[in-house]
Amino acid sequence: MKLYDRKLSWKIFCLIGQGRTLSHAAQECGIDLPYASRLISKLEDELGFFLVLHRPRPMKLSENGIKIFPFAEEFVAPVFDT
């Protein structure tokens, strides 16, 4: 995954962790919903575990996602000023 895509995928993850839907996170990042979904899936593939529960809608953080969310927010905020 390209560096910008990786950063963007972490931002989407953090927005979902803050309670936004995937659709709203995609909109806030200026990308379409399918692309946002692919970014999250690619990030999960790279990590080897799920970050979000894909069902039911809206997405919620998985157990692993909840554990790493505070750390992700810490490094995403300076990059994107979220």
FENSUL-V899936 format. One record per backbone hydrogen bond with DSSP energy under -1.0 kcal/mol. CO is the residue of the C=O (numbers start at 1). NH is the residue of the N-H. If there is no record, write none. Layout:
co: {CO:CO}
nh: {NH:NH}
This chain:
co: {2:3:4:5:6:7:8:9:10:11:12:13:14:15:16:21:22:23:24:25:26:32:33:34:35:36:37:38:39:40:41:42:43:44:44:51:53:60:62:63:64:65:68:69:70:71:72:73:76:77}
nh: {6:7:8:9:10:11:12:13:14:15:16:17:18:20:19:25:26:27:28:29:31:36:37:38:39:40:41:42:43:44:45:46:47:48:49:62:60:53:66:67:68:69:72:73:74:75:76:77:80:81}
